[in-house]
Amino acid sequence: STVLGITERQFNAALPPQMWYMVKSFYLLLSAYQIRCGYPTRILGNVLCKRYNILNYVLFKGYLLVPFLFELRTIMDWVWTNTTMTLMDWLKMEDIFNNIFQHKCARRMESEYPQPRGERKNPTVKYLMGGGALVVIIGILWFPLVLFALGNTVGKPNLPYDVTLSLRIGPYQPVYTMSAQNNSIYRVAIIARPVYERPPQVSSWPEVDLPAPGVGLVGPYPLYRGGMRGRVGRVWGGGMGWRLLLSFGEEKEDS
């Protein structure tokens, strides 16, 4: 009636108020039942230490390996528990309990998986467990070093800002020189690389007449080495050397 007098709406006019009152009723019912029966003692202590098997042992070791989790839980237990013990004595008691639980789990595993005394371990077990532990420890130690060492070199490439291509015949001056800077340099796609890596086709090269020594060869087409030797052999009367110079200029970062 109070809700109806304030909002001037029926209780069942909307679904959210009904759901809220239903949840609140169950909450009050469970709270009254807990007050009547008392606080359950079964959940006191560490929930991982209820059984002594390998699963609880592994979970408990993982709980101890989390940084400061054991200390936080122990200190909160000491703060909200009526006790005459000091904080250091409480920590010692928890440490003794942890060791006893681990020893109980070890004795349980020894009883379930017995092994005769004086018998050496199987090499397969040693290599799998010991080798796996070594790999994990070495990986933990070396992974940060490798990551920081290769982060600057691999993560941020140093792109060239100047590329010069020069074609020289023998000891003479270059017959063809080309240079590109900054925005004129394009990245070669992986798909286009086989085109540059194929052997050249002689039929696609034009013939060049050499009327006399000293005539410069300037043009956009490459020259075939074997055919060039045959044509200029009569002019120079000997062999001919080729030199292809490709230089890159890169910006150096300040250390």
N, C-alpha and C positions, 0 to 999 in steps of 0.2 A: 504494500500500500504506500510505503514511503517513496519507492521508486516511481510508482504511478503518480503520486502527488507532485513530485519534482519535475519529471520529464513529460507527464501527461501522455504516456505511452504504455501499452500493455507489455507484460513481461515477455510474452511469446511473439512480439511484433518483429523482432530481429533475431538472427541466429547468433551473432557474437556474444551478446549478454548471456544467453543460455549456456553457451560453451564455457564462458568464464565462471559462472556460478557452479557449473557441474564440476570443473576442475578444482575450484575452491572447496567444494563439499568433500570431494575425495581426499584432498590434502588435510582438511580438519579431521576427517575420519581416521586416516592413518596416523596423524599426530596424536590423537586421543588413544589409539591402540598402543602406540609406542610408550606413551606416558604410563599406561596401565601395566604393560608387561616389563617395562624397564629397558635400559640400553642393552642391545645384544652384545654379549661378551665374546661371541665367536669371531668378530671382526677385529678384536684387539690384537695388536702385534702386526707383524709383517705378513701380508697375505701370500707372499711368495714362499713363506717358510712353513706352510701347512703340511706339505708332503716332502718326503726325502727321495726324490728320483732325479734322473738326469735332466729332465725338462726344467724342474724348479731350480736345479743347480745352475744351469746355463742362464736362466732368466735372472737369478739372484746375482750372478757375476756381472751380467750386463747392467743391472741396477747399481752395483758398486762402481762400475767403470764410468758412469755418468758423472761429470765434474760437479762437486758440491751438492749432489742430490742426497747422499747419505747424511751429510752434515746438516743440511736444512731440515730433513725429516727428524733427525735426532734432537736438534735444538727445539723444534716446535713441540715434540713430545715432552721434553723436559719443562718447557714453559707452561703448558696446559695440563700437566699431571701433578697431582698432590704428592710430593716426595720430599724427603729430608736429605737427599743426595745432592752433592754439588754438580755443576755442569761437567767437570772433568771426570768425576766418578761415573756419571751417567754415560758419557762417551766411552769410558773403559768397559762398562757393563755391555753396551751395544756391540763393542768390538769383540768381547768374549763370546757373546751370543752368535755373532757372524761366524767366528771360527768354529764353534761347536756345530753349527748347522752345516757348514761345508764338510767337516769331518764325518758327520752322520751320513751325508749324501755319498761321500767316498766309501764308507763302510757298506752302504747299501749297494752301490755299484760293484764292489768287490764280491759281495755275496751273490749277486745276480749273474755276474760274469767272472767266475773264478779262474784263476791261473795258478799253475803249480809254482812253488817257490824254487828259486834257483834256475829257472828257465829263461833264456834270453828272449828279448822281444823279436817279433817277426820283422825282417828288413823292410817288407812292404809297408807295414804300419809306421815304421820309423821314417821312411822316406816320404810317405804321404803327410804325416803329421808334422815332422820336423822340417821337411822341405817346404811345405805350405806355410808354416809359421815364419821361416826365413824369408820367403818371397814377400809375404805380407809386411814384415818389419822393414825389409830393404825398400819396398815400394813406398811405405809411409815416410821413410827418411829421405829418399831421393826424389820423390815426385815434386815436392815444393821447389827443390833446387833446380830441377830440369824445367819446371814451369816458368820460373822467374828468369832462368838463363835464356830460354828460347822465346820468351814472350815478346821481347823487343825486336828480335830478328825476324821472326815468323809472322807476328801479328801485324807489323807495320812495315811494308816493303819500301825500299828506297828506289824510286823510279828514276830512270835517266832523264836529264833535261837537255842533252845534246847528243846527237848521233851523226857521225861522219863516215861516209863510204868513199873509198878511194881505190881506183884501178890503175895499176902501174905495170908497164911492160919493160922488163929488164932494168937497166940502170937509168932509163930516161924518166922524164917528168911524168906525173900521172896524166893519163889520157881522159879520165873521167873522175870527177869528184862531186859528191852530193852531200849536203848537210841539212839536218832538220832539228828544230828546237821546239821545246815546250808543247804547244797545242798541235804542232804538225806531226808529232809522234803518236802512232796508233798501236794499240795492243793487238797482237796476232791471236786470233781465236784458235782453239784446239782443233776445230774442224778444218781450218784452213792450213794447218801445219803440214799435212801430207802433200799438199800441192807444192810447197817449197822443198820438201824432202825427196821428191821424185827425181830420178836422173833426167837431165835435159834431153830434149828431142832435137836432133840435128836438123830435121826437116823444117822446124819452126824458126830457124835462124837465117837471116838474110846474108847473102854473100857481099863482101866488101872488097873492092879493088884497091890494091896498094901500088900506085904508079911509081913511087920513088921513096927512098928513105927520108925520114924527117917529116912526113905528112901525118898530122894528128888525126886520131880516130876519136871522134866525139859523137855519141849517139845513144839512144835509149836502149838499143838491143844488145844482148850479150854476145860474146864471140866464142866460137867453139875452138878449144885448144888444139885438137889434132889438125883440123882444117887450116887453122891459122899458121901452124908450123909449116905445113906444106906450101902455103902461098908466100910466106915471107922468107922461106929458106933460100929462094933464088935471090932475094934482095940483100939479106944480111949474110947469107952463106954459112949459117951456123944455127945453133939452137937458140931458143928464146925462153926467158923466164917470166913467170906470172907472179904478181903479188897483189893480193886483195886485202886491203886494210879497212877494218871496221872498228871504230873507237867509240866508247861511251863515256859521257861525263855525268857524274852523279854528285848531288849535294851531300856534303858531309855534315852530320849532326854534331853539335857541340857536346862534348862529354862532361 
